[in-house]
Amino acid sequence: MQTSMSEVSSASVTDNESISAGYWDTDATEEVNGFNEVFEVADTNNVVANELDSEILKESRVYSIANEYLEVKLTDAGAAIQEINFLKAKRGELDSFVFNKHGQVSSLALSFEKSGRLKLLNVGYQVERHTEDQIVFIYKSEDGLVVRRSFALNESNEEPYLITHSSTIRNDSEQDLIFKNLYLNLGTVFPINEKELEHFLTVGTFDGNKTKFTPINKVKDSRALSANNFGDLNNGLIQEGRFDWVSIQNQYYVGLLSSSIPAKRVQVLPVYDENEQELGISSNVAFSFDTIASKENRSLEVKFYVGPKEFKRLQGLGNYQDKVMQFGWFGFFSKLLLYFMSLIHSFVPNWGWSIVIMTIIIKLIFWPLTGKAAESQKGMAKIQAPMAELKKKYEKNPQKLQQETMKLFREHGVNPLAGCFPVLIQMPIFLGLFYMLRTAAELRYESFLWVADLSQADTIAVVAGFPINLFPILMGVTMFYQMQIMPVSPTADPLQQKIFKFMPFIFLVFLYNFSSGLVIYWTTQNILTIIQQKMIHNKKEPIVVDDDRVQNAQSIKAKVSPLKKKSRNQG
């Protein structure tokens, strides 16, 4: 991973020594012309920009820094991240997903505002220092601009997916440098696979109070980011405010940037890959840099987490950065269930079985409540005939029908709401589990029975281009059977009954391409509910004794003759 200094056409030895010692060369320049020379790379003249970009890219070199978990490839054209490989995300092996692959702009690329446009500082940097896990670039312009950019990785015993970055700008000219904003590009992410839903591809912001996530479908009609329209500051969707951190993510990976200076403006943009077949998302983030006086410098310090969306890692970053998990309204339950599932996994080292065991335990906890609901449904089924008679008898008198219906409920000890209450109590648990399982990176590449990857649909065959996903089919079958053995409430109108009949089909379509982990939970839940309903239906009813008959029962008079004692002489 390490590149020897002899391979690098870098700054002179004198420059290296002075920079590493913290001293910046302050050779006077004859005339300061602003940043004209620097910004010609991204001038509004597209022909010039393309020629300069091609020349810089042709001469550019790629360097790598790495630890046990990450390999970060950086280019000296702009001193930014070309792409990032995840070395252990695939069950200890290299993952196929590459951060910023096919991106139009390097991640953490530096740019400035000039004449109402964004100008990319895509110049050739020199390497000042390069080790296995750290690299420092430097650029010096003829008009006194000095830019130093460093990138470093943590050791594996710390947070290995965290990149520490610093951009320091030194004004060696005789005039003040007036900045409006300094921008960093977060990079580009594409969907993990073609089945990934659009709402997983988002740019998120946190203002210290609440988060906001912008999905790709909000900006896909905007002009896609490219080398020719990079400078359009009004393209895409713009957010302005004060942001503690900004994220860019797909279903299982996130790039999460927090900085020493709060971000003030976020630009969300669509991006197409090289073949213009796949749509991704990118973002430019602005920071206030104000004026740098002559012979002074200013720095922007950045922590950039690029890795899997694992809640425990994200929580360890602090400042609510775990909110990128997007657990929603029931986040408390999602976190609790994720912790519970991880605890089970520490004893049962298979995520599939951990989901099954967790579902069984949750079902047992709610068994008394769901049992009451099933008992109530069974009781409601018994009064269907009397209910039908009441409806017919009081068809034109709704008020009387309601009174007689409530009387019928009291006589048979039936509570029509008893079946709803346990379900309402369980809803936060079920929704929390749903939101937790849909983005749990822990499930990626984990196998279970015939499932090769719990984060994907369990396609066992493809027939005429249509995938055969077995677990969703099992879920649909078990749900259909569950509906068949469930007593129909006499208060349900025909429309409601039709909707219940179509529920299994609706859920089958909705969850057909969802992650196997989520469908395994739902299928297990259906099977357990069927078992509980069977047990309740097979339960013998207690013999009901009519109190009136007991009270009116007459005593039976019987004449009982006393037994005669036999004498000892008899027999």
N, C-alpha and C positions, 0 to 999 in steps of 0.2 A: 504493500500500500504506500510505502514511503518513497518519495522521489528524491534522488540525490541532488545536491546543489550544483553539481557539475552539469546536470541536464538543464538547468534553468538559466535562461538568459535574463537575469534579474538586474536589480540596481547594483551600482558599484559597491565595492567593499566599504568605501567611506560612508556611503548612504546607509548601508546596513548597520554599521557600527553606531552612527549617530542616531538612527531611529530606535534601535534596540536599547540605547541608553536613555531614550526619552527626549533627545534633542532634535529639533527640526531645523534643517538647513534654511537659512534666511537670506540667500543670495538675492540682492536687489534686482528688480526687473525694470526695464526702461519705461514701459507704458502698460497700464492695465486696461484691457479691452473687455472687461466683464468675463462672461463664459462663452464668448462666441466660438472660440476654437474648440472647446469641449463639446458644445451642443451642435456642432455641424453634423455629428453622427445622426441625430434625430431631427434634422431640419425639416421644414414643411415641404421642401423640394424632395419628392419621393425618389427621384432618380439618383440624386446625390446621396440620400440616405441609404438606398440599396447598394450603391457602389461601395460606400464606406463600410457598411455592415459586412458585405461580402469580403472585403479586404481584411477587416479585423478578424472575422471568423476563420478565414483561411489561414491566418498566421497564429491563431489562438492555440493554447495548449490546455489540456485537462489534467487536473491534479486530484488526488484522493486523500481524504482523511477517514479513519475508521476506528471503531472499537468492536467489541464482540457482537453488537446488535445492529450497527449502522455502517453503511459505506456511503460517504458523501462525496460526490464528484463535483468539482468546482472548475470554472473556466476563468482564465485570466482576461477574457474579453468582458469587461464590466465587473470582474472580481465578485462573482455571484455563484449560486448553486445551480448546476446544470440538471442534476437529478439525484435522487436518494434511493438506495436499495436497502431492503430489510432482510438481514442475514439470518435471523432466527424465527421469523414470524410464522413460517410454515412448519410447525412442530419441530423447531430446532434447525430448520433448513431455510434456504433463500426463498423468499416469497416472489410470486409472479408480478405482484403489483409494484410499480415504480412511481414514486412521487415526482411530479413535474415532467414525466415522460410525455413527449409531444407538446410540451409547453412552448408558447411563442416567445416568452420572456423568461429569463433565468429567475429562480426564486431568490428573494432578497436583493434583486437588482435595484440600483440606486438611480433616482431621477429627480428632476427639479422642474418648477414652473418657470416658463419664460414666454413672454408675449402671449399670455393666455393659453399656452399649450404645455403639455408635459414633455420634457426633454430627457431622454434616457442617457445616462452617463456611460455609454457603451464604448469605452476606450480601452486600449491595451494597458493592463497593469503589469507590474513586475513583482516577483515573489521575493519578499524580504526574509521570511523564515518559513520552514516547512518541516514538520515532524509527523509522526504517524497519526496523531490525533489533533493536530493544530496547524493552521496555515495563516500567514499574514501577507497581504498584498499592499502595494503602494503605487500611487500615480502622482506625477508632478507635471503640471502644465507650464508652458512658457510664460504665462501671465501671472504666476504666483499661487495657483491653486494646488494644494497638496491634500490628497485623500488617502487615508490608510484604513484598510478593512481587514478584520481578523475573524476567524472562525475556529471554534474549539469544541471538542466533544468531551463529555464526562467519562470517567472510568466506569466499568461495568458494575461496580459495587454501589455507584450512585445511580441517578436516573439516566440510563444509557441513551434514551431517545431525545435528550435535550441538547440543542446546539446553542452555544453562547456566541453571540456576534456583537461586534463593535464597529461602528463607522465614525471615524474622526476626520473632520475637515479643518485644515489649517490655512489661514490667509497670510501668505508671505508677501503679498503685494503692499503697495503704499496707500491703498485706498480701502475703505470698508466694503465688504461684500454683503449686499442686501438680498436676503432670501425671503421668499414668500412662504413656501412650504417645501419640505423635503419628503420624498416618497420612497416607499419600499413596496416592491411587488411580492405578494405572498407565494407566488407560484401557481401552478395549475393542477387540478385534480380531475380525473375522469371517473366514470362509474367503475366499480369493481368488475361488473359483468353486464351484459346487455339486458338482463332481467331486472337490474336495480331500478327502483322507482325514483322519479325525478326529485321528490321531496327530500331524499337523503343527500342530494348534491347541493350544499348550502355554503353561504358565507355568514358567519355569526359575529355579533358584537356584544360587549358587556360594558355598560356605562357606570358600573358601581352599584346599580340598583336592580336592573332587569336586563335580560338578554333579548336579542332579536335575531332571527335567522331568516335570511333571504334565499329561497330556493331558486334553482336554475330557471324554472318556468316563469319567474318574474322578469327575467332579462333576456330570454332566448330570442326575442324579437329584435333586440338591439344589435348593432354592428359587432361582429365577432372581433376579438382582440387579435391584431396582427402587427407586423413590423411597419405597415403602411399607415395604420390609424392608431398607433399607440398613444399619440399625443392628445387625443380628443378628451378633454376633461369633463365633458358633459355627456359622454356616451354611457350607456348602461344605467344602473341605479345608483344614486348618490345618497349617502347618509352623512349627516354632519352632527357633531356634538363633542363629547369628551368620553373616549373609550379606553378602558383599562386593558382590554385585550381584544384581539380580532382572530377569528378562526376561518379555515377553509377545509371542507371535509366531504367525504362520501360516506357510505354506509358503515365502514369499519375502520377508516383511517382519517386522521386529522392533522393539519398543520396549524399550530396555535401560537400566536405571537403576542408577547407582552413586552413592554419597553419602559425605559427610564423616563421617557417623555410620553404623556398620554396622546393617543392618536386623536386627530380632530376631524378627519374626513375619510370616508371609506367609499371606494368606487368598485361596484360589483359588475363583472363583465363575463359574457359568454366566450368560449374558445372552442375552435374546431381543431381536430388533429390534422396531421399532414395530408391525409386523404380526404379530409372534410366529410368523414363518415360519422364520427363520434363527437358528441357535444360535451364539453367540460366547462368548468367554472374557474375564474381567476379574480384577483382583487388587487387594487392599488390602495395603499394606506398612507395618509398624509400626516406629517408631524410639523409643528411650528418650530422653525429654526432661527427666525429673526435675522439680526445683523451680526456678522462676525467682523470685529474691528481688525485693523491692520496688526499683523504679528500675533494674533490670537487664534485659538482653535476651539471647536465645540464638538462634543461626541454624542452619539446616540447608542445606548446600550440595549441589547435585545436578548431575550430568552425565547428560543423558537423550538417548541416541542413538535416533532414530526414522528408520529408513530401510531400504533393501534389504539382504538378507543376502548381502553381498559380502564374501568372506573377507578380502581385503586391507584393506578399511576396518575391519572388526571387529578384525583382528589389530593394527592401528594404535592401537586404543583401550587396549591393554594389559590386564594382570590377567586373562588367559585369557578375555576376553570373546568371542573367536572360537569358543568352545565351544558357543555357541548354534547353530552350524551342525549340531550333532549328527551328526558323522561316525562315531561309534561306535568299535568295537574297532579298526577299520582306518583310524583318522584320519590316521596318518602317510602312508599311501598315497593317501588322499583329497586331502590337502594337496599332495602331490608331483604328483599327476595334474592338479589344478586349476592349479598353477603351470605345468606342462608345456602344458596346453591354452591357457592365457593367453599363453604364449610363442609358440605356433603362431599364435594369433589376431593377434599383433602383426605377423606377416608375411602371414597370410591373413585379411583382415578379414571373415570370415563364420564364425559359431560352428558352423554345421552342418558345413561343410567342415573346420573345426578338429577336430571330433569324429571325422570320418572319417579324417583324416590321423593323428590320435593313435592311433586303433584300429589302423591299418595298421602304424604304427611299433611299437606294443606287440606286435602279432602277429609281426612280423619278429624282434623280440628273442627271443621264445619259440619261433620257428620250429624250431630244432633239437630242443628238448624235445618239442614237440607232434608233430614228425616221428617221433621215436622211439616215441611213444605209438601213432601210426598204424601204424608198422611192426610193433609188437608185436601190435596188433589183427589185422593182416593175417596174421601168423604163427599166431596163435591160431585164425584161421578155417581154416587148412590142416589142422589136426589135429582137426577136428570129428568126422570119420568114425572115426579111431582112438579118440577119447575116448568116442564112443557105444558102440563095441565093448567098451571097458573097463568102462563102467558096466553093460552087460548081463552081462558075464562075471563081474564081482565085485559083483553087486547085493547079495548077502547078506554081503559081507565088506568093510566100509568101510575098515578099516585097510589091507588089501591094495590096495584101489582107490586110496587116497591114495598108497601107495608106487609103484604102477605109473604113476599120473598124473604124479608128480614125475619118474619115469624118462623118461616120454614128453616132458616139457618139456625135460629135459636133452638128449635125443637130437636134438630139433629146434631147440635153442637159443632156446627161448621162455621169457620171464619174465612170468608173469601179473600182476606188480605194476608192470611197466614202463609200462603205460598209465595207471596211477593217479598215480604220482609227479609227472609234469609237471603234471597237473591240480591236484594239491594245492598245488604251488608257485605256480600262477597264481591260486588262489582269493582270497588277500588283495588282489591287483591288481583282480580283477573286482568284489569286494565294495566295495573302496575307491572304484572308479569309480561303482558303483551309488549309494552314499551321497552321493558328490560331485554327480552329475548331477541327483539328485532335488530338491535345494534350491538349485541354482546360479541366483541371481537374474540373472546375466549372460545367461542364455538367454531371459529374459522379453521377449516381443515381437520376438525375432530370427527372421528368415525363413530358409527353406532349401528349394529346389526348390518343391514345392507347399505346403509347411508355412508357415503365417502366423506361428505362435508356437511356438518350440521348447520352451517350458515347458508347453505344453498338448498334448493329443492332436490328431492331424492329421485331424480330421473333414472329409471331402470331400463328404459328403451324409448326409441323414437319411431312412431308409426306415421308414415306419410307426412313427416315434418312436425307431428304433434308429440310433445313429450308425455310419457307415461310416468306420472309421479305417484308412487304407491301409497305413501302415508296420507296425502290429502284424500285419496280414494277411500282408504280405511276410515278416515275421519268422517267423510260423508256417509258411508254405510252405517257406522255406529251411531251417528246423529239421527239418521233416518229411522233406525230401529228404536232408538230412544224415544223419538216422537210417536212411534206406533204404540208403544206400551204405556205412554203417558196418558192418564185419563184426561178427557176433554172437559173443560169447565162448562157447566150449563149456562153460565152467564156470558160466554164468548159468542159473539155473533158470527154468522157464516164467513164474513170477510176475514176476521181474525183467524178462524180455523184454516182458511186457505193459505194465509200468510205463514202459519206454523208449518203447514205441509211443505211449503217451498223453502223453509229455512235451511234445511240440509244442503239443498242445491245452491242457495245463495252463498253459504259459507264455503262450499266446495270451490266455487268460482273465485271467491274473494281470496282464499288462502292457497290456491292451487300452486302458485309459484313462490309462496313465502318460504322462509328458511325452515328446514326440517325440524330444528329445535322447537320452534313455536308450534308446528303441527303435531309433533310428538306430545307436547303438553296437552293440546286440545283433544287428541285421540285418547290419551290416558284418562283424561277427565271424563270423556264420554263413557268409556268402559266402566269406570268406577261408579258413575251415576246409574248405568244400566244394572249393575250388581245391586246397588242400594234399592232401586225401584223393584227389582225382582224379589228381594228379601221382604220388602214391605207388602207387596201384592200377595206373597205366599204366606204371610203371617195370618194365623187363625184369628177370626174376630171373637171377642168375648161374648158370652151369652148374656143378652140383655133381658133383665127381669122387669116385667110391668109392675110398677109400684101400686097401681090401683087394684090389680088382681091380687096382689099380696095382702093389701089392706082388707079386701072384701072376702078373702078366703075364710071358710067356716071350719071350725074344729071338727074332727072326726071322733064320734063317741064309740068306744069299743069296750066290751065287757071282758075283762081278763080274769080268768079263774085262778085262784091261788094254787100253787103246786102242793100236792100232798106228799108229806114225808113218808118214805117207806120205813117200816119197822125193821129192826135188825133180824127178826125171825123170818121175814119174807125173803124169798129167793134162796 
